[in-house]
Amino acid sequence: MSSDGRALPDEPLPTVDLDVDLSSHELLRRAHVLDALGPDWDPVAALRGEEAAYELLYSGLSAEQQRMYDALVSAGVLPRRGGSDAAA
């Protein structure tokens, strides 16, 4: 029974294929992102900064924190430090 008290039909409703092409929207989105970053954005410098912040975050750990960090790296939860592929 439907929510308004009418009986539902015994036969299944027809299916409708719906295809939406978002490729033009994705290109527009990427253009807006690059425009917002500006012409001075340096992706290599950004990656180096992220790596430096990561190193700082995990420096000076206590023995227990280091043990936990090593366990998380071994489990694949965290990436290993110093493994950056950013261009030098």
N, C-alpha and C positions, 0 to 999 in steps of 0.2 A: 504494500500500500504506500502511496506517496504521502508527503507531509500534509497535503490538503484533503486527504481522505479518498482520493480516486484510486482505482485499481491500476496497477502498472501493466503494460502490455506483456504478454507471454514471450513474444519474440524479441531478440536482442536488438538494440538500436544499431543503426549502421555506423561503421567507423569512418572517420574522416582523416585523411592524410594531410598534415599541415607542415609545409616546408618553408622556413624563413631564412633568407640569405642575409646574414649580418656582416658580410665582408666589407661592404662600402662603409657601414657604420664603424667597423673596427679600424679602417684606414683613417677615418675622420677623427676617431678617438685618439689614435696614435699621433696624428698631426697636432691635435690640441695639447697632448702631453709634452711633446717636443717643443712646442711653442711656449708652453708655460715654464719649461726648464731653462729656456733662453739659449743664446748662442755661446755663452761662456761655460756651459755645463761640460764637465770633463768626466766621463764615466770611469776611466781608469783611476783618476784621483778619488772619485767617490768610493770605488772598491777598496783602494788602499786605506782610506779613512775608516771604512767599515771593518777592515782587518785589524787596524790599530785599535779601534774601540773594542773589538772582540778580545784581542790580546790583553788589553787593560782590564776588561771585565773578569777574565779568568786568571789574572796574575795575583800573587800573594795569597793563595788559598791555604787554609789550614790543612793538616794531614787528612782529617776526615773529609773536608770539602774536596781535596784532590782525589781521594779514593772514590768519592761519589762521581766526580767529573770523569775519572778514568772508566768507571762502570758504565756511565751514560755514553761515552765515546765507543766503548766496546760493543754496546747494544745497538749502536747506530742512531741513537737519539740526537746526539750532538756531533758535529763534524770535528775532526782532529785539527788542532791548532797548527798553524804554519803550512797548511795544505792549500793555500790560495793559488789560483791559476791566473791571477791578475798579472798583466804585463808589467815588467819591471821598468 
